Amino acid sequence: MNTPASRKPPADGRTVQRRDEKPEPRLPHERDQSADDQGAPPTDVGRQAKRDLDKGLSDTDRGPALDRAYERQKEPPNEG
């Protein structure tokens, strides 16, 4: 299987995302897992998160509440 020259990975191991042969920004997990980004300085969002935690602010993630709501929807209705 031949790979077009434009689609071959860079020789230095960098991760390059492309869609329709145009460069595209990486998704967060692609930045976290790429070999060339492991020594990068923290992002502004990461620094803000650290400051928030250091100040004692709590996580506002809605995941746990949504998980509970989803589980309640899966329960059979009460017959009664």
C-alpha positions in Angstrom: 0.0 0.0 0.0 1.5 3.3 -1.0 1.0 6.4 1.0 0.9 9.7 -0.8 3.8 12.0 0.1 1.4 14.6 1.6 0.0 12.0 4.0 3.3 10.6 5.3 4.1 11.4 8.9 6.9 13.9 9.6 10.3 12.2 10.1 10.7 13.9 13.5 7.7 12.1 15.0 5.3 15.1 15.2 1.6 14.3 15.0 -0.1 16.2 12.2 -3.9 16.2 11.8 -5.4 16.6 8.3 -8.9 16.6 6.9 -9.4 16.9 3.2 -5.6 17.3 2.8 -5.6 20.5 4.9 -3.9 20.9 8.3 -6.3 20.8 11.2 -5.9 21.6 14.9 -5.5 18.7 17.3 -8.2 17.5 19.6 -7.3 17.6 23.4 -6.6 13.9 23.6 -4.4 14.2 20.5 -2.3 16.9 22.1 -2.1 14.9 25.3 -0.9 11.7 23.6 1.4 13.2 20.9 5.1 12.6 21.4 6.1 16.1 20.3 3.8 17.8 22.9 5.0 16.1 26.0 7.3 18.9 27.1 5.0 21.7 26.2 4.2 24.4 28.8 0.7 24.3 30.4 -2.1 25.9 28.5 -4.0 29.0 29.8 -7.0 26.7 30.6 -4.8 24.3 32.6 -3.2 27.2 34.6 -6.7 28.6 35.4 -7.9 25.1 36.5 -4.9 24.9 38.8 -5.6 28.3 40.3 -9.2 27.4 40.8 -8.4 24.2 42.6 -5.8 26.0 44.8 -8.4 28.5 45.8 -10.7 25.7 46.9 -13.3 26.0 44.1 -15.1 22.8 43.2 -15.4 21.2 39.9 -18.6 22.2 38.1 -18.7 19.1 35.8 -22.2 18.0 35.2 -21.2 14.4 34.5 -22.2 12.9 37.9 -25.7 14.6 37.9 -26.3 13.5 34.3 -25.2 10.0 35.0 -27.7 9.8 37.9 -30.5 11.1 35.6 -29.6 8.6 32.9 -29.6 5.7 35.4 -33.1 6.8 36.7 -34.4 6.7 33.1 -33.3 3.2 32.6 -35.2 2.0 35.7 -38.6 0.3 35.0 -41.6 2.5 35.9 -43.2 1.9 39.3 -46.4 -0.2 38.8 -48.7 0.9 41.4 
